[in-house]
């Protein structure tokens, strides 16, 4: 959500991180972390598991000019699921500014298929929520390309166009096609494939 999370890798260099477990969390990534390609660069140990839908929350650009989610009855948020290693989780904690900016929350989500339909499988996930800064904001110009990339990268995995149009596009000003293509090339990374939970 904040610029350091867009500069990879996010893996922590803290030598005190407990690495005795291969994975420490199932993470629900929204905003720029919706992109499986971007996350493979930010969190090199992460494993992409497909998309999921969080009910009764909505996506926003808050007054920090970056992505956030907040409780909102009747709304929903789509995000990508990733298994994170302890070092990747600690790196995301650092780049998201836990606990003074974002807080870690455990939320239940429903997995979706490649057509964007719910599978009925509900899972507990960890995600980051800014509960202090919830006023609407204007997106940071450099952040626009990351959100557009996230939309493009998540679409083949079931991200519904209706969701993008209703919740994300209102925050994203139009760019000239050449400018958008240039910026997307600048943030290209390798694409992972989803794995089953």
SEMARSE-859168 format. One line per field, with one value per atom (N, C-alpha, C): x, y, z; atom name. Coordinates in nm, 2 decimals. Atoms other than C-alpha are relative to their C-alpha. Example, Ala and Ser with C-alpha at 12.3 -4.5 7.8 and 13.67 -1.06 7.14 Angstrom:
<rs>
x = [0.09|1.23|0.09|-0.09|1.37|-0.08]
y = [-0.12|-0.45|0.12|-0.11|-0.11|0.11]
z = [0.00|0.78|0.00|0.00|0.71|0.08]
atom = [N|CA|C|N|CA|C]
</rs>
This chain:
<rs>
x = [0.08|0.00|0.09|-0.09|0.29|0.11|-0.11|0.58|0.10|-0.10|0.83|-0.05|0.06|0.59|0.01|-0.01|0.63|0.14|-0.14|1.00|0.05|-0.02|1.10|0.15|0.09|1.19|-0.03|0.04|1.01|0.06|-0.05|1.18|0.08|-0.07|1.30|0.15|-0.14|1.68|0.03|-0.02|1.62|0.04|-0.05|1.82|-0.07|0.07|1.60|-0.14|0.13|1.30|0.01|0.01|1.20|-0.03|0.02|1.25|-0.02|0.01|1.18|-0.12|0.12|0.84|0.02|0.00|0.82|-0.09|0.09|0.51|-0.06|0.05|0.38|-0.14|0.13|0.06|-0.05|0.07|-0.20|-0.04|0.02|-0.21|-0.10|0.09|-0.49|0.05|-0.06|-0.33|-0.10|0.08|-0.54|0.08|-0.07|-0.44|0.12|-0.11|-0.09|0.04|-0.04|-0.04|-0.11|0.09|-0.34|0.08|-0.07|-0.08|0.09|-0.08|0.07|0.15|-0.13|0.36|0.08|-0.07|0.45|0.04|-0.03|0.43|0.11|-0.11|0.67|0.13|-0.12|0.92|0.02|-0.01|0.84|0.02|-0.01|0.81|0.04|-0.05|1.03|-0.04|0.04|0.92|-0.15|0.14|0.55|-0.05|0.07|0.32|-0.14|0.13|0.02|-0.10|0.11|-0.31|-0.13|0.12|-0.56|-0.07|0.07|-0.82|-0.10|0.11|-1.07|-0.07|0.09|-1.35|-0.03|0.03|-1.39|-0.13|0.13|-1.75|0.00|0.03|-1.87|0.12|-0.11|-1.55|0.00|-0.02|-1.47|0.14|-0.13|-1.16|0.00|0.00|-1.05|0.14|-0.12|-0.77|-0.02|0.02|-0.74|0.08|-0.06|-0.60|0.16|-0.15|-0.24|0.03|-0.01|-0.30|0.03|-0.02|-0.26|-0.12|0.11|-0.49|-0.02|0.04|-0.68|-0.14|0.13|-0.99|-0.06|0.07|-1.25|-0.14|0.13|-1.57|-0.11|0.11|-1.87|-0.11|0.10|-2.19|-0.05|0.06|-2.30|0.11|-0.10|-1.97|0.09|-0.10|-1.68|0.13|-0.14|-1.31|0.05|-0.07|-1.13|0.15|-0.14|-0.77|0.06|-0.08|-0.50|0.04|-0.04|-0.41|0.15|-0.14|-0.04|0.04|-0.07|0.14|0.12|-0.12|0.41|0.10|-0.10|0.74|0.01|-0.02|0.83|0.08|-0.08|1.09|-0.08|0.09|0.84|-0.10|0.10|0.58|0.06|-0.06|0.82|0.04|-0.03|0.93|-0.12|0.13|0.57|-0.04|0.03|0.52|0.08|-0.09|0.82|-0.05|0.03|0.72|-0.14|0.13|0.35|-0.01|-0.01|0.46|-0.08|0.07|0.31|0.07|0.14|0.18|-0.04|0.04|0.19|-0.07|0.07|0.05|-0.12|0.10|-0.13|0.01|0.01|-0.25|-0.02|0.02|-0.25|-0.14|0.14|-0.61|-0.01|0.04|-0.73|-0.15|0.13|-1.03|-0.03|0.04|-1.23|-0.04|0.03|-1.25|-0.05|0.04|-1.41|0.08|-0.07|-1.20|-0.09|0.07|-1.31|0.07|-0.06|-1.25|0.04|-0.06|-1.10|-0.11|0.11|-1.45|-0.05|0.05|-1.49|-0.11|0.11|-1.74|0.05|-0.04|-1.73|0.00|-0.01|-1.62|-0.07|0.06|-1.78|0.11|-0.11|-1.43|0.03|-0.03|-1.38|0.13|-0.13|-1.03|0.03|-0.05|-0.88|0.13|-0.12|-0.63|0.05|-0.06|-0.40|0.00|-0.01|-0.42|0.03|-0.04|-0.32|-0.11|0.11|-0.58|0.05|-0.02|-0.53|-0.13|0.13|-0.79|0.00|-0.01|-0.67|-0.03|0.01|-0.67|-0.10|0.11|-1.01|-0.07|0.06|-1.10|0.04|-0.03|-1.12|0.11|-0.11|-0.81|0.01|-0.03|-0.66|0.12|-0.10|-0.44|0.14|-0.13|-0.06|0.03|-0.02|0.04|0.09|-0.09|0.32|-0.07|0.08|0.07|-0.10|0.10|-0.17|0.05|-0.05|0.05|0.00|0.00|0.08|-0.14|0.14|-0.30|-0.04|0.04|-0.35|0.07|-0.08|-0.08|-0.07|0.07|-0.26|-0.13|0.12|-0.59|0.03|-0.04|-0.43|0.05|-0.06|-0.24|-0.10|0.10|-0.54|-0.12|0.12|-0.80|0.00|0.01|-0.70|-0.03|0.03|-0.75|-0.14|0.14|-1.11|-0.04|0.03|-1.10|-0.11|0.11|-1.45|0.02|0.00|-1.46|-0.10|0.10|-1.77|0.05|-0.06|-1.58|0.10|-0.10|-1.29|-0.07|0.07|-1.54|-0.06|0.07|-1.73|0.09|-0.08|-1.46|0.14|-0.13|-1.12|0.01|-0.02|-1.16|-0.03|0.03|-1.32|0.12|-0.12|-0.98|0.11|-0.11|-0.77|-0.03|0.01|-0.74|0.05|-0.04|-0.71|0.14|-0.14|-0.36|0.00|-0.02|-0.25|0.05|-0.04|-0.20|0.15|-0.15|0.17|0.06|-0.05|0.23|-0.03|0.03|0.05|0.08|-0.08|0.23|0.15|-0.14|0.57|0.01|0.00|0.49|-0.02|0.02|0.36|0.13|-0.13|0.69|0.10|-0.09|0.88|-0.02|0.02|0.72|-0.02|0.02|0.71|0.09|-0.07|0.82|-0.05|0.04|0.79|-0.14|0.13|0.44|0.00|0.02|0.37|-0.13|0.13|0.09|-0.06|0.07|-0.17|0.02|-0.01|-0.14|-0.12|0.11|-0.42|0.03|-0.03|-0.46|0.00]
y = [-0.12|0.00|0.13|-0.11|0.24|-0.02|0.02|0.30|-0.10|0.11|0.07|-0.14|0.13|-0.22|-0.02|0.01|-0.14|-0.02|0.02|-0.16|-0.13|0.13|-0.52|-0.03|0.08|-0.75|0.05|-0.05|-0.69|-0.09|0.10|-0.99|0.07|-0.06|-0.88|-0.04|0.03|-0.86|-0.02|0.02|-0.89|-0.14|0.14|-1.19|-0.07|0.06|-1.25|-0.06|0.06|-1.36|-0.15|0.15|-1.72|-0.06|0.06|-1.91|-0.15|0.15|-2.26|-0.05|0.05|-2.27|0.05|-0.04|-2.26|0.12|-0.11|-2.04|0.04|-0.05|-1.82|0.06|-0.06|-1.67|-0.03|-0.01|-1.69|0.15|-0.14|-1.33|0.04|-0.06|-1.14|0.13|-0.12|-0.88|0.08|-0.09|-0.59|0.11|-0.11|-0.27|-0.05|0.05|-0.31|-0.14|0.14|-0.64|-0.10|0.09|-0.78|-0.06|0.05|-0.84|-0.12|0.11|-1.19|0.03|-0.03|-1.06|0.09|-0.09|-0.77|-0.07|0.07|-0.99|-0.10|0.09|-1.24|0.07|-0.08|-0.96|0.05|-0.06|-0.81|-0.11|0.11|-1.14|-0.13|0.11|-1.40|-0.14|0.13|-1.69|-0.03|0.02|-1.63|-0.09|0.09|-1.87|0.05|-0.05|-1.74|-0.11|0.10|-1.93|0.04|-0.04|-1.75|0.12|-0.11|-1.48|-0.03|0.02|-1.44|0.13|-0.11|-1.21|0.02|-0.04|-1.02|0.07|-0.07|-0.93|0.11|-0.10|-0.62|0.09|-0.10|-0.41|0.06|-0.06|-0.17|0.06|-0.05|-0.06|0.15|-0.15|0.31|0.04|-0.08|0.55|0.09|-0.09|0.71|0.13|-0.13|1.04|0.00|0.02|0.90|-0.01|0.01|0.87|-0.14|0.14|0.49|-0.09|0.09|0.18|-0.04|0.05|0.07|-0.07|0.06|-0.13|0.04|-0.04|-0.04|-0.07|0.07|-0.20|0.08|-0.07|-0.12|-0.11|0.10|-0.33|0.00|0.02|-0.47|0.02|-0.02|-0.39|-0.13|0.11|-0.63|0.04|-0.03|-0.64|-0.13|0.12|-0.88|0.02|0.00|-0.97|-0.13|0.12|-1.22|-0.07|0.07|-1.50|-0.05|0.04|-1.58|-0.07|0.05|-1.81|0.08|-0.08|-1.60|-0.07|0.05|-1.71|0.09|-0.10|-1.56|0.12|-0.11|-1.34|0.10|-0.08|-1.22|0.08|-0.07|-1.15|0.11|-0.10|-0.96|0.12|-0.11|-0.76|0.08|-0.07|-0.67|0.09|-0.07|-0.57|0.13|-0.12|-0.33|0.10|-0.10|-0.18|0.06|-0.05|-0.14|0.09|-0.09|0.04|-0.05|0.06|-0.21|0.04|-0.03|-0.10|0.14|-0.15|0.28|0.04|-0.04|0.30|-0.11|0.11|-0.03|-0.09|0.10|-0.29|-0.13|0.13|-0.66|-0.05|0.05|-0.81|-0.14|0.13|-1.16|0.00|-0.01|-1.18|-0.12|0.12|-1.46|0.05|-0.03|-1.46|-0.12|0.11|-1.68|-0.01|0.02|-1.82|0.01|-0.01|-1.75|-0.08|0.07|-1.94|0.10|-0.09|-1.80|0.07|-0.07|-1.69|0.11|-0.10|-1.47|-0.05|0.05|-1.70|-0.06|0.05|-1.80|-0.15|0.15|-2.16|-0.06|0.05|-2.18|-0.03|0.03|-2.24|0.13|-0.12|-1.99|-0.03|0.01|-1.93|0.12|-0.11|-1.72|0.06|-0.06|-1.47|0.12|-0.11|-1.20|0.11|-0.11|-0.85|0.12|-0.13|-0.49|0.10|-0.09|-0.23|0.13|-0.13|0.14|0.05|-0.03|0.20|0.15|-0.14|0.56|0.10|-0.09|0.72|-0.05|0.06|0.64|0.10|-0.10|0.97|-0.03|0.02|0.96|0.09|-0.08|1.08|-0.01|0.00|1.13|-0.08|0.09|0.87|0.07|-0.05|0.93|-0.03|0.02|0.98|-0.13|0.11|0.72|-0.14|0.12|0.47|-0.05|0.03|0.48|-0.12|0.10|0.26|-0.14|0.12|0.00|-0.06|0.05|-0.02|-0.05|0.05|-0.05|-0.14|0.13|-0.33|-0.11|0.10|-0.51|-0.04|0.03|-0.49|-0.10|0.08|-0.63|-0.14|0.13|-0.91|-0.09|0.08|-1.02|-0.04|0.03|-1.02|-0.15|0.14|-1.37|-0.10|0.09|-1.52|0.02|-0.01|-1.40|0.13|-0.13|-1.03|0.05|-0.05|-0.91|0.14|-0.13|-0.61|0.09|-0.08|-0.49|0.05|-0.04|-0.48|0.12|-0.10|-0.28|0.13|-0.12|-0.04|0.08|-0.06|0.02|0.06|-0.03|0.03|0.06|-0.05|0.10|0.11|-0.10|0.30|0.15|-0.14|0.61|0.07|-0.07|0.67|0.01|0.01|0.62|0.09|-0.09|0.91|-0.06|0.05|0.83|0.04|-0.03|0.81|-0.02|0.03|0.83|-0.14|0.14|0.48|-0.02|0.01|0.53|0.02|-0.03|0.67|-0.12|0.12|0.37|-0.12|0.11|0.12|0.01|-0.03|0.28|-0.03|0.02|0.28|-0.15|0.14|-0.08|-0.08|0.07|-0.20|0.02|-0.03|-0.03|-0.08|0.08|-0.24|-0.15|0.14|-0.58|-0.09|0.10|-0.88|-0.14|0.13|-1.26|-0.04|0.04|-1.41|-0.14|0.13|-1.69|-0.07|0.07|-1.95|-0.03|0.03|-2.01|-0.15|0.13|-2.32|-0.03|0.03|-2.50|0.02|-0.01|-2.44|-0.14]
z = [0.00|0.00|0.00|0.00|0.07|-0.09|0.10|-0.17|0.03|-0.02|0.00|-0.04|0.04|-0.07|-0.15|0.15|-0.44|-0.04|0.03|-0.42|0.06|-0.05|-0.39|0.01|-0.07|-0.25|0.14|-0.14|0.08|0.11|-0.10|0.25|0.10|-0.11|0.59|0.00|-0.02|0.65|0.15|-0.14|1.02|0.03|-0.03|1.14|0.11|-0.11|1.44|-0.04|0.05|1.22|0.01|-0.02|1.31|-0.14|0.13|0.98|0.01|-0.02|1.13|-0.08|0.08|0.94|-0.15|0.14|0.56|-0.03|0.02|0.57|0.13|-0.12|0.84|-0.01|0.01|0.70|-0.14|0.13|0.42|0.00|0.02|0.30|-0.10|0.10|0.13|-0.04|0.05|-0.09|-0.09|0.08|-0.23|-0.05|0.06|-0.41|-0.08|0.08|-0.56|0.02|-0.03|-0.39|-0.05|0.08|-0.59|-0.11|0.11|-0.86|0.04|-0.03|-0.85|-0.05|0.06|-1.07|0.10|-0.09|-0.84|0.13|-0.12|-0.53|-0.01|0.02|-0.68|0.01|-0.02|-0.68|0.14|-0.14|-0.34|0.10|-0.10|-0.16|-0.07|0.09|-0.34|0.05|-0.05|-0.12|-0.01|0.00|-0.17|-0.10|0.09|-0.34|-0.02|0.04|-0.53|0.00|-0.01|-0.46|-0.06|0.07|-0.67|0.07|-0.05|-0.58|0.10|-0.10|-0.30|0.02|-0.02|-0.20|0.15|-0.14|0.13|0.00|-0.01|0.22|0.11|-0.10|0.40|0.03|0.00|0.33|-0.14|0.13|0.05|-0.01|0.03|-0.12|-0.01|0.02|-0.11|-0.01|-0.01|-0.16|0.12|-0.11|0.18|0.00|0.00|0.28|0.00|0.02|0.27|-0.15|0.14|-0.11|-0.05|0.03|-0.10|0.03|-0.02|-0.09|0.14|-0.13|0.21|-0.02|-0.01|0.30|0.13|-0.13|0.55|0.00|-0.02|0.69|-0.07|0.07|0.47|-0.04|0.02|0.49|-0.14|0.14|0.15|-0.11|0.10|-0.02|0.00|0.00|-0.10|-0.07|0.05|-0.19|-0.06|0.06|-0.42|0.03|-0.02|-0.34|-0.04|0.04|-0.42|0.13|-0.11|-0.18|-0.02|0.00|-0.10|0.13|-0.11|0.13|0.02|-0.02|0.29|0.09|-0.09|0.44|0.12|-0.11|0.78|-0.04|0.04|0.62|-0.09|0.09|0.35|0.09|-0.09|0.62|0.08|-0.08|0.83|-0.09|0.10|0.52|-0.03|0.03|0.44|0.13|-0.12|0.81|0.00|0.00|0.78|-0.11|0.11|0.44|0.02|-0.02|0.55|0.13|-0.12|0.87|0.12|-0.12|1.12|0.12|-0.02|1.37|-0.01|0.00|1.33|-0.12|0.12|0.98|-0.02|0.02|0.89|0.12|-0.10|1.14|-0.07|0.05|1.08|0.05|-0.04|1.08|-0.06|0.05|1.04|-0.04|0.06|0.81|-0.08|0.08|0.65|-0.14|0.14|0.27|-0.07|0.08|0.01|-0.13|0.13|-0.27|-0.12|0.12|-0.62|-0.11|0.11|-0.95|-0.11|0.10|-1.27|-0.08|0.06|-1.38|0.09|-0.10|-1.07|0.09|-0.08|-0.90|0.12|-0.13|-0.54|0.00|0.00|-0.47|0.13|-0.13|-0.12|0.10|-0.09|0.03|0.08|-0.08|0.32|0.07|-0.07|0.46|0.08|-0.09|0.74|-0.06|0.06|0.60|0.09|-0.06|0.73|-0.11|0.09|0.57|0.08|-0.06|0.64|-0.02|0.00|0.73|0.08|-0.06|0.81|0.07|-0.07|1.08|0.05|-0.05|1.17|-0.11|0.11|0.83|-0.10|0.09|0.66|-0.08|0.09|0.49|-0.14|0.14|0.12|-0.05|0.05|-0.06|-0.15|0.14|-0.41|-0.02|0.02|-0.55|-0.03|0.03|-0.55|-0.15|0.14|-0.92|-0.03|0.03|-0.91|0.03|-0.05|-0.75|-0.11|0.10|-1.05|-0.08|0.09|-1.27|0.08|-0.07|-0.99|0.02|-0.01|-0.95|-0.13|0.13|-1.32|-0.03|0.02|-1.33|0.08|-0.09|-1.04|-0.07|0.07|-1.23|-0.12|0.12|-1.55|0.04|-0.04|-1.37|0.07|-0.07|-1.16|-0.09|0.09|-1.45|-0.04|0.05|-1.59|0.11|-0.11|-1.24|0.06|-0.05|-1.20|0.05|-0.05|-1.11|-0.09|0.09|-1.23|-0.04|0.06|-1.46|0.08|-0.07|-1.27|0.13|-0.13|-0.94|-0.03|0.04|-1.11|-0.03|0.04|-1.27|0.12|-0.11|-0.95|0.11|-0.11|-0.69|-0.02|0.02|-0.84|-0.10|0.10|-1.16|0.04|-0.04|-0.99|0.06|-0.06|-0.82|-0.10|0.10|-1.14|-0.11|0.12|-1.38|-0.13|0.13|-1.75|-0.03|0.05|-1.90|-0.15|0.14|-2.26|-0.01|0.02|-2.40|0.00|0.00|-2.47|0.14|-0.14|-2.12|0.09|-0.08|-1.96|-0.04|0.04|-2.17|0.05|-0.04|-2.09|0.15|-0.14|-1.72|0.04|-0.03|-1.72|-0.03|0.03|-1.88|0.11|-0.10|-1.61|0.13|-0.12|-1.34|-0.02|0.04|-1.52|0.08|-0.07|-1.32|-0.04|0.03|-1.36|0.05|-0.05|-1.33|0.06|-0.06|-1.09|-0.03|0.02|-1.12|0.13|-0.13|-0.85|0.03|-0.05|-0.64|0.09|-0.09|-0.45|0.15|-0.14|-0.08|0.06]
atom = [N|CA|C|N|CA|C|N|CA|C|N|CA|C|N|CA|C|N|CA|C|N|CA|C|N|CA|C|N|CA|C|N|CA|C|N|CA|C|N|CA|C|N|CA|C|N|CA|C|N|CA|C|N|CA|C|N|CA|C|N|CA|C|N|CA|C|N|CA|C|N|CA|C|N|CA|C|N|CA|C|N|CA|C|N|CA|C|N|CA|C|N|CA|C|N|CA|C|N|CA|C|N|CA|C|N|CA|C|N|CA|C|N|CA|C|N|CA|C|N|CA|C|N|CA|C|N|CA|C|N|CA|C|N|CA|C|N|CA|C|N|CA|C|N|CA|C|N|CA|C|N|CA|C|N|CA|C|N|CA|C|N|CA|C|N|CA|C|N|CA|C|N|CA|C|N|CA|C|N|CA|C|N|CA|C|N|CA|C|N|CA|C|N|CA|C|N|CA|C|N|CA|C|N|CA|C|N|CA|C|N|CA|C|N|CA|C|N|CA|C|N|CA|C|N|CA|C|N|CA|C|N|CA|C|N|CA|C|N|CA|C|N|CA|C|N|CA|C|N|CA|C|N|CA|C|N|CA|C|N|CA|C|N|CA|C|N|CA|C|N|CA|C|N|CA|C|N|CA|C|N|CA|C|N|CA|C|N|CA|C|N|CA|C|N|CA|C|N|CA|C|N|CA|C|N|CA|C|N|CA|C|N|CA|C|N|CA|C|N|CA|C|N|CA|C|N|CA|C|N|CA|C|N|CA|C|N|CA|C|N|CA|C|N|CA|C|N|CA|C|N|CA|C|N|CA|C|N|CA|C|N|CA|C|N|CA|C|N|CA|C|N|CA|C|N|CA|C|N|CA|C|N|CA|C|N|CA|C|N|CA|C|N|CA|C|N|CA|C|N|CA|C|N|CA|C|N|CA|C|N|CA|C|N|CA|C|N|CA|C|N|CA|C|N|CA|C|N|CA|C|N|CA|C|N|CA|C|N|CA|C|N|CA|C|N|CA|C|N|CA|C|N|CA|C|N|CA|C|N|CA|C|N|CA|C|N|CA|C|N|CA|C|N|CA|C|N|CA|C|N|CA|C|N|CA|C|N|CA|C|N|CA|C|N|CA|C|N|CA|C|N|CA|C|N|CA|C|N|CA|C|N|CA|C|N|CA|C|N|CA|C|N|CA|C|N|CA|C|N|CA|C|N|CA|C|N|CA|C|N|CA|C|N|CA|C|N|CA|C|N|CA|C|N|CA|C|N|CA|C|N|CA|C|N|CA|C|N|CA|C|N|CA|C|N|CA|C|N|CA|C|N|CA|C|N|CA|C|N|CA|C|N|CA|C|N|CA|C|N|CA|C|N|CA|C|N|CA|C|N|CA|C|N|CA|C|N|CA|C|N|CA|C|N|CA|C|N|CA|C|N|CA|C|N|CA|C|N|CA|C|N|CA|C|N|CA|C|N|CA|C|N|CA|C|N|CA|C|N|CA|C|N|CA|C|N|CA|C|N|CA|C|N|CA|C|N|CA|C|N|CA|C|N|CA|C|N|CA|C]
</rs>
